[in-house]
C-alpha cells in the first residue's frame, strides 16, 4: 500500500513539475487567434474547430466547435463539438493544443506564420500539423521528419516555446 501511495505522489509531482515548466515558456502573443482570442480558426470560413476531433480515437476529422462547449485555457479560448471532447482536452492539453500555435506547418518550416485551413491536416503521433492549402500539405508530408525538425526549430525561435511532443 505504501508503494502505491508513493508512486501516486511521485507521479503527481512529476506531472505538476512538467505542467509548471510547460507554462513558463508559453507565449500566447505568437498564437494564431481570432480577435476575441479563440484558437484553431479556419481562415476560409472564420469558424473555430474542435482540437480534439483530429485524433483517430475521436474520428480523425475536422469538426466545427460550438459556443455551447467552450473553455478558456491559459488565455486561449477553444470551442469543442461535444462535452466529451472538452473533457478529453482538459486531460491532456499539451496533446490537443494546436501545433505551432495554430499556424501553417509548411510556413513554419520557412520561419513564417501563415493562416490555416483547419480541414487540411496531418496527424503524426501526438501532434496535428495544419496547412494553408493542399500544396503546403504535400510539401510538408513529403519529408515529415526533416520538416518537423525545421518547423520545431523555427517555432522555438519565433515564440520561445519548446515543441509539444
N, C-alpha and C positions, 0 to 999 in steps of 0.2 A: 504494500500500500504506500509506504514511504517513497519507494522508487517511482511509482506512478505519479504521485504528487510532485516530486522533484522534477520529473520530466515535464509535467504540465507547467510548472513555474518557469523552468528554463525555456520552454517553447514560447511562453508569453513574453518573457524578457527579450528573446531573440526577435520576435515579431515586433514588439514595441520599439526596439532599437532600430530595426530595419525601417519601420514606418517613419520614425523620427528623422532618420538620415534622409530618406526619400523626400520628406517635406522641406528639408533645409535647402536643397538645390532645385526647388520648384520655381519656375519663372513664368507665371501666367501671362505676363505682359507680352510674351512672344507667341502665345497661342492663337490659333485661328478661331475667333469667336465672333458671334453676331454683336450688334450694337448693345444688346441687353445682356451680353455675357454668356450666351448659350453656345455650347460646343457641338461639333460634328454637324455643321451646316452644309447642305448641298448648294453650291453656287448657282446651279441651273434653276432650281425651283425654290430656293430660300427656306426649305424645310429642314428641321432638325431630325437626325436619325438616332436610333437606339444603338448605343455602342456594344451592347451585349449580343444583339441579334446576328452579328457577323460570325460568331463561333459555331462550329459544327454541332455541338450539343444543343444549340439554340436554332438550328436550321440553316446556318450559314447564308443568310440573306439580308439584304438591306431593308430594314423595316423603319417606317417613319415613326418618330416618337410622338407622345401625346402630352399636352399640358397637364392632363389628369395624373400622369405618372412622372413627375419631375422632382429633381432634388439638386441642391447646390452642394458640390464637393470642392473644397479648397478654392473657392471663388469662381468656380465654373459651374454653370447650370447644365444639366443633362436631362434629356427627355427620353422616356422609355415607352415601349409598346405595351408593357404589362407590369403589374406589381411584382411578378416573379422575376422579371429581368432587372427591375430596380433593386430588388433584394440581392440578386446574384452580383450585381455591380458592387454593392457595399461589402461583399465578402472578399473581393479581390480587385480593388480599384486599380492597382498597377497593371493588371492584365487588360482590363476593359477600357481604360482611358486611351484616347486616340494616340497612336504613334506620331512622333514629331509634332505634338500639339495640334494635330488635325490638318497639317499641311501636306501637300503632294510629296510622296516619297521620291519620285523621279526628280522633281525640282530640288529636293533636299540633297540629292547626290551632287548637284551643282552648287549647293550652298544657297539656294533661293527658297523663298516662301511663296507658294502659289496655291490658290484656292483648290478645292477638291469637288469632284463629282462622287458623292458618297455611295453611288451604285457601282463604282469601279474600284475593286479592292482585291488584294491578295492576302491570304492568311498564311503565316509561317510560324508554327509553334504557338507561342502565347501572344503573338503580335499581329495586328492588322495594318497593312500598308494601303493607303488611299492614293488615288490618282486624279489628275485633272481631265485626262482623256485616254482613249484606247492606245494611242501611240506611246504615251508616257508609261502606261502599264506594260506594254510589250517590251519596251526598252528595259525597264526595271526587272521584269521577270526573266529576261534572257540570261542574266548573270546575278542571281539573287545574292549569293554570298558576298561578292565584291561590292555590289551596290548597297547592301545593308551596312557593310563596314564604312563605306564612304559617307552615306547618309547619317549614320550614327555619329561619326566624327564631326560632320558639319553641324548637326543639331546641337551637339555639345558646345561648339564654338559660338553658335548663334544664341542659344538660350542659357548656357551654363548647366543644363540638365544632363545627367547621365542617361543613357538609353534605358528604356524599360525593357527588361528581358524576362 
